[in-house]
Amino acid sequence: MIIYLNGRFTRRDEAGIDPLERGVILGEGVFETMRAESGQLLHADRHHVRMAHGARTLGLAWTMTAPTFRDVCQQVIDANKHSEARVRATLLAPAQEGSPPTLIIFAVALPGPEILAQLSTKPSKLRVASTPTNHRSPLAGIKSTSYLAHLLARREAVEHGADEALLLNTDGAVAECAMANIFIVRKDGAIATPRMEDGALPGIMRSEVLRIAGVLGISALEATITRDDLSRAAEVFTTNAIQQIHPVSVIEGIWGGAPFGPVTNRLFEAYRASVTNHLEAIRRG
């Protein structure tokens, strides 16, 4: 088979990636975005668990173990000589069902962790997406490469002067943001985040915040969150692997408040301390 690829005609088997792979032509695949600090990958095993779950959901025959996945990702970081990096692992469905999927891992350099503290001076402005997310979809809860709906929601938000899109589900409850999970801090100091049944992705940082809240004695729950709940929040923040814990200052038309309140700050500092302790333990061997 002869195909056209970026200005040249070439054989299918010489294209570098099979153009008939379902992951390429149908968006059938899963991915993970991870963060490395001081040259070390964070939360690799949890990312592997989530990718393996997504692969099983799509019927992909992926058998790589967690230690191998962690080692390969680490080798990519080392080969690129990155200290701070965004690491992306993508698993694409093959052309023939039952064949092994294609795994692509790359790493892109990031600014140092000190930039995370500076983000408190640049809180996010959220805007509710005009199109709801289907929390009953079979893709809800997995990081599918079919991510266009989230990208379009975020593009719409940016075009209207916001930084990120807030997605409501088809019942009108809060699900997540286009690129992050969302938390509210209630007036009583407790934190809440949408349930996975309401369309929230099982985020790695989401689970870390829930864990750290327990250590700090902060009441934390997964709950159905309404627009009214948002309007009554004392603080709002988002979480993902790259920005980790990021403050929100405005939810357009719903809420505005302190961009980096005491509870958000306490969780941020506790998480950063846990990362520092983890990296020091690695250095000590």
C-alpha positions in Angstrom: 0.0 0.0 0.0 1.3 3.5 -1.0 0.1 6.4 1.2 0.6 10.2 1.3 2.3 11.5 4.4 3.3 15.1 5.0 4.3 16.0 1.5 5.6 12.6 0.3 4.4 9.3 -1.0 5.6 6.3 1.0 4.9 2.6 1.6 2.6 1.8 4.5 5.2 -0.2 6.2 7.7 2.6 5.9 5.5 5.4 7.4 6.8 5.0 10.9 3.3 4.4 12.3 0.6 2.3 10.7 -1.9 4.6 9.1 -4.6 1.9 9.4 -4.3 1.7 13.2 -7.7 2.3 14.8 -6.0 4.6 17.3 -4.9 6.8 14.4 -8.0 6.8 12.3 -10.7 6.4 14.9 -9.2 7.9 18.0 -9.4 4.5 19.8 -6.9 4.7 22.5 -6.0 5.9 26.0 -3.4 8.2 27.4 -1.7 9.4 30.6 -0.1 12.7 31.3 2.5 12.6 34.1 4.9 14.9 35.8 8.6 14.4 36.5 10.5 16.5 39.1 14.2 16.4 39.8 14.4 13.9 37.0 12.0 11.5 38.7 8.5 10.4 37.6 5.7 11.0 40.1 2.9 8.6 40.8 3.9 6.2 38.0 2.2 3.2 39.4 -1.1 4.9 39.8 -0.9 6.2 36.2 -0.2 2.6 35.1 -3.3 1.4 36.9 -5.5 4.0 35.2 -4.1 3.3 31.8 -4.5 -0.5 32.3 -8.1 0.1 33.3 -8.7 2.2 30.2 -7.1 -0.4 28.0 -9.3 -3.1 29.4 -12.4 -0.9 28.9 -11.5 -0.5 25.2 -10.5 -4.2 24.8 -6.8 -3.4 24.1 -4.4 -6.3 24.7 -1.9 -4.4 26.8 0.2 -6.5 29.2 3.0 -4.2 30.2 3.6 -4.4 34.0 3.8 -1.4 36.3 7.5 -1.8 37.0 8.3 -2.0 33.2 6.0 1.0 32.5 7.8 3.0 35.2 11.2 2.0 33.9 10.5 2.9 30.3 9.0 6.3 31.2 12.1 6.9 33.4 14.4 6.0 30.5 12.6 8.5 28.3 13.1 11.2 30.9 16.8 10.2 31.3 17.5 10.0 27.6 16.2 13.6 27.1 18.1 14.8 30.1 15.1 16.4 31.6 14.9 17.5 35.2 11.3 18.8 35.2 9.1 17.3 32.5 5.6 16.6 31.2 5.6 12.9 30.2 2.9 11.6 27.9 2.1 7.9 27.3 -0.3 7.1 24.5 -1.7 3.6 23.8 -3.3 3.3 20.3 -5.5 0.5 19.1 -4.0 -1.6 16.3 -5.3 -2.1 12.8 -6.3 -5.7 13.6 -8.2 -6.6 16.8 -6.2 -8.8 19.1 -2.8 -7.4 17.9 -0.7 -5.5 20.5 -1.5 -1.8 20.7 1.1 0.8 19.9 2.7 2.6 22.9 4.2 6.0 22.4 6.0 7.8 25.3 7.6 11.2 25.1 8.8 13.9 27.5 8.7 17.7 27.2 10.7 20.0 29.5 8.8 22.1 32.0 9.9 25.0 34.2 11.1 24.1 37.7 8.7 23.4 40.6 9.1 26.9 41.9 6.8 28.1 39.1 4.0 26.2 40.9 4.1 28.6 43.8 4.1 31.5 41.5 0.8 30.3 39.9 -1.0 31.5 43.0 -0.6 35.0 41.5 -2.3 33.8 38.3 -5.5 32.0 39.4 -7.8 30.5 36.7 -11.0 32.0 35.5 -13.5 29.3 34.6 -16.5 29.4 32.2 -19.3 26.9 32.0 -19.2 25.0 28.7 -22.2 25.5 26.5 -22.4 21.8 25.8 -22.9 19.3 28.6 -20.7 16.2 29.0 -22.3 12.8 28.9 -21.6 11.2 32.3 -23.3 8.0 31.2 -21.0 7.5 28.2 -18.9 4.3 28.3 -15.9 6.7 27.9 -16.7 8.6 31.1 -14.0 7.9 33.7 -11.2 6.9 31.3 -8.6 9.1 29.6 -9.6 8.4 26.0 -7.6 9.8 23.1 -11.1 10.8 21.8 -10.7 14.1 23.6 -12.1 16.5 21.1 -15.2 17.5 23.1 -13.0 18.6 26.0 -10.7 20.5 23.7 -13.6 22.3 22.0 -15.0 23.2 25.4 -11.7 24.7 26.5 -11.3 26.5 23.2 -14.8 28.1 23.7 -13.8 29.2 27.2 -10.6 30.8 26.0 -12.4 32.6 23.2 -14.6 34.1 25.9 -11.7 35.3 28.0 -11.5 32.4 30.4 -8.7 30.0 31.1 -10.5 26.8 31.4 -13.9 25.2 30.8 -16.2 23.9 33.6 -18.2 20.9 32.3 -21.7 20.2 33.6 -23.2 16.8 33.0 -26.5 16.1 31.2 -28.3 16.3 34.6 -26.8 19.8 35.2 -24.4 18.7 38.0 -20.7 19.6 38.0 -18.5 17.0 36.4 -15.0 18.3 35.9 -13.0 20.9 34.0 -11.8 20.2 30.4 -8.2 19.5 31.6 -8.6 19.1 35.4 -10.7 17.9 38.3 -12.4 20.6 40.4 -12.8 21.0 44.2 -14.8 23.4 46.2 -14.1 24.4 49.8 -17.3 24.8 51.7 -18.0 27.5 54.3 -17.3 25.0 57.1 -13.8 24.3 55.7 -14.7 20.9 54.3 -13.7 20.1 50.7 -15.9 18.4 48.1 -15.3 17.2 44.5 -17.7 15.7 42.0 -18.4 12.0 42.1 -17.1 9.8 39.3 -20.7 8.8 38.7 -21.3 12.4 37.9 -18.6 12.4 35.2 -15.4 13.2 37.0 -12.2 11.5 35.8 -10.5 9.5 38.6 -7.6 12.0 38.6 -4.3 11.1 40.2 -4.0 14.5 41.9 -7.7 14.3 42.8 -7.0 11.1 44.8 -3.8 12.7 46.3 -5.8 15.7 47.5 -8.4 13.4 49.1 -5.6 11.5 50.8 -3.8 14.6 52.1 -7.0 16.1 53.4 -7.4 13.0 55.5 -3.9 13.3 56.9 -4.5 17.0 57.7 -7.9 16.3 59.3 -9.8 18.2 56.7 -13.2 16.7 56.0 -13.3 15.6 52.3 -16.1 14.0 50.3 -17.1 13.0 46.8 -20.5 14.4 46.2 -22.9 15.7 43.6 -22.2 19.4 43.2 -24.7 21.8 41.8 -24.4 25.4 40.5 -25.8 26.5 43.9 -23.1 24.6 45.7 -20.5 26.5 43.5 -22.1 29.9 44.3 -21.8 29.2 48.0 -18.2 28.0 48.0 -15.6 29.7 50.1 -12.7 28.6 47.8 -12.4 26.8 44.5 -9.4 25.0 43.0 -8.5 22.6 40.3 -6.1 19.6 40.2 -4.2 17.8 37.5 -0.8 16.1 37.2 1.0 19.1 35.7 -0.4 22.1 37.6 -1.1 19.9 40.7 -3.2 22.2 42.9 -4.3 25.4 41.1 -6.4 28.2 42.5 -9.6 29.6 40.9 -10.7 33.2 41.2 -13.8 33.3 39.1 -16.5 31.0 37.7 -18.1 33.3 35.2 -21.7 34.1 36.2 -21.6 31.9 39.3 -18.8 32.6 41.8 -15.9 34.9 42.6 -13.7 34.8 45.6 -10.3 34.5 47.3 -8.0 33.0 44.6 -5.7 31.1 47.1 -7.6 30.7 50.4 -6.3 29.1 53.6 -7.5 25.6 52.8 -6.2 25.6 49.3 -2.9 26.9 50.5 -2.7 24.3 53.2 -3.4 21.4 50.8 -0.8 22.9 48.3 1.9 23.1 50.9 1.2 19.6 52.3 1.4 18.1 48.8 4.6 19.9 47.9 6.1 18.7 51.2 5.1 15.1 50.3 6.8 15.4 46.9 10.0 16.8 48.5 10.0 13.9 51.0 9.5 11.4 48.1 12.3 12.8 46.0 14.7 12.9 49.1 13.9 9.2 49.8 14.8 8.4 46.2 18.1 10.3 46.5 19.0 8.4 49.7 18.3 5.2 47.9 
